[in-house]
């Protein structure tokens, strides 16, 4: 590779099926990616640590440990986008994977074109933002340059999709965003069927940033329309939330 040649995005493929790994390697390398392979969970974790991939493609049915455990270990220290590629097609399996850290879920057998499209979406989410602003609302702080989120000074770990959602709301704070607007921006055009994904991710996001996730005051729902990120003055140290602009009767106990 010459100095002028751009670095290729690295995809870590963790799958015990040699034929699947070969198919993915051929397809991905033909589309400008560099591929590292692993046949089980332990090897996969080691390869991720060694190569720092841009995206992980993860099978759930691994011989040494369940893919969900691999994902949990990855999420202990990394926000690398994870695309689950699995034969498990039950809704509860998909919801569990998305809830516990997956950014995308694709069932086998799959179409190469769809896989590539989803990888491109994950790449867009993971690209470093050039913004140099910090958004605050009540106890919530989003550093758009560092891609860092905190609540009451405590760091909050978000998946890349969760962060993409929160960043979208921060850029449009105080405005109601419709379901189609959110889905098209975060997942790309032609993904209207992602409405169920949106609901799942909004639930996860609220669990991480709201004082009472079932009674949200930051990310609120506009029934049958969409969602809105409310803007409140930053909390002063030692100040009572109710004295700084929170709705009467809805003063959150941050």
N, C-alpha and C positions, 0 to 999 in steps of 0.2 A: 504493500500500500504506500503510495506517495504521500508527501506532506500535504499536498493540495487536495487529496481525496478525503471526503468526509467520513467520519467514523460511522460504522454501521450500527444500528440499534441491536442490542443483544437480547435474544429470547432464550430463556431457560425452559426446556421442555422436560417435565418430570412425568414419565409414563412408563409402565412396565412392558408395554407391547412394542416390540422392536419394529413391527411394520408401521405402527402409528408414528413412532419417532422418525423412521425413515421418510415417510410421507410428509411429515411436517418439516423436516430438514430440507428436503428437495423444494417444497413449495415456498418456504420462508426464504431460503437462500436465493431462489429465483426472483424474489421480490425485495431484495436489498437488505435482508436481515442476516445477522450472524447468529448461529444456533449452538447452544451447549446442551448436552443431553444427560439425563439421569434415569436409571431404571428402577429406583426405589426412593423412599422418603429420605433416608439418611444421606444417600449420595446427592439427592436433590438439594438438601439444606447445605451441604458442603459446597456444591457448585454455585449456589446463590451467594454464599459468603465469599467464594474465591473470585467470581466473575462480576458481581454487582450488576445483574441484568437489568434491562429497562422494563421488561415484562416477564412474568412467570406464567407458563401454561401448565396447569396442574390437573392430573388425573386423581380421582378420589379413591379408586380401587388399587392401592399399592400393596406389594407383598409383605412389607415389613411394618408399615403403620398406615392408618387411615389418612387419606388426603386432608381431612378436616384437621387432624393433629399437625400435619405439616404446615397447613395454613396458619394455625394458631401460633406455632413456633416462629413463623416468618413475621407475623404481626406483632410479636413481642419487641422487635427491633427495627422493623422495616415497613415503609409505606409503598413498596414496589407494587405496581398494579398486578393483580392476579386474575387470570382468566381460567375458570374451571372448565375442563373438557372431560365429560363423564357420560357413561351409559345410564346413570341414574337420572330418570326423567320425571320422578314424582315431584309434585309442587312443593311438598314439605322439604325435600332434599335441596331444591333450588333456594327456597326461602332461608333455610338454615345456613347454606353456604354464603349467601349474600349478607345475612345477618352477622356472620362471624368473620367477615373480612374479604370475601371475593368481590371483585369489581365487575366481572362479567361471568355469565354461565352459558355454556353451549353444550348441547347433548350430542353424543355419537349415535349414528353416523352424522357427519357434518359436511357442509359444502365449503370448499376451500375459499370461495369468494366471500362468504359470510364471515369466516374466521379472520380473513385479512381485513375486512371492513371493521370488525370489532377491535382488532389490534390497533388499527389506525385511530379509532376513537380513544382508546386507552393512552396512546402516545400523545394525543392532543391534550388530554387531561394532565399528563405527567410533565409536559414541557414547562420549564421554569417561566414564571410570570415576570414581566418586566416592570410591574407596578412597584412604586416605592411609597405607597400609602399604608396607613394603619387604620382599620375600621374598628370603631368601638360602639357598643350599645349595652348600657348597664354594665354587667360584669364580663360581657363577651368582648374579646379582643382578637382581631384577625389581622396578622401581619402579612399583607399581600406580596411583599417582596421575599420574605423568608418562608412563606407558606406555613406559618406557625399559627396555631389557634390556642387560646387559653380562656379559662373561665375562673374569675376570682384569682387570677395569677397562677392557676394550676394548668399545666400543659394538657391539652386534649388531643389524643391521637385519632385522626380521621383516616378512612380509606381515601384513595384518590378520587373516587366518585363522590363520596361525601364532601370532600373538600371542594370539588368542582361545583357542587350544588351551593355550598355556603358562599363561595366566592361570587357566584352568579347573583345570589341574594344581596351580598354586600355591595356589589356594583349597582344594584337597583333598590337599595334600602328605602323602605317606606312605600314602594310601589307594589301593587298586586301583579304577580306574574301568573299567567294562565298555565294550565297543565300542558297544552301543546307547545307554548313558548319554552317552558322548562325542558321538556323532553327533547325538543329539536336542538336546543343549545347544548345540552349535556350529552345526549346520546347520538345526535345527528339526525338529518332529515330521513323520513321514511321509517321512523320508529314509534309511531303512535301507539303500538301495542305495548310499549314500555310503561304504561300508566300504572300497572301493578308494581313494577320495579320502583317507580317514583314513590309510591306510597310506602314501600318497605324502607327505602333509603331515608325518607323524611322521618319515619318512626325512629330509625337508628340515630339520626342527627339530633332529634329532640332529646333522646335518652342521654346524649353526651353534653348538650349545652343548656338544656332547660332545667330550672329548679324543680319543677313538677312536670315531667314529660307528658302526662295525660291532661294537663291544664297549661298549655304553652302560652307564654307571653312574648316571646321573641319571634319564633317562627309560627305565625298564626295561619289558620285555614280560612279562606274565603269560600264558603260553601258553594259547590258546583262550579267554581271558577278557577281557583288556584291557591297560591300561598303568598304571604307577605312577611318580610323581615322588618319588625318594628324597630324604631330608633329611640333610645333613651339616653339621657346624659350618662357619662361614665360614673360609676360609683366612687365617691370619695372614701378614703380609708376611714373606717369607723362610722360612716354615715348610714342612716336608715334608708333602705330602698324607697319607701313610700314618700320620702321628702324630696325625691328627685325626678318626679315626672311619671311614675308608673301609674297605671289606671287605678282609680279608686275601687277598692274592693278586690283588686287583683294584684295587690302588692306582693311580688315574689320574695321568698326568703332565701336570697342567694347567700 
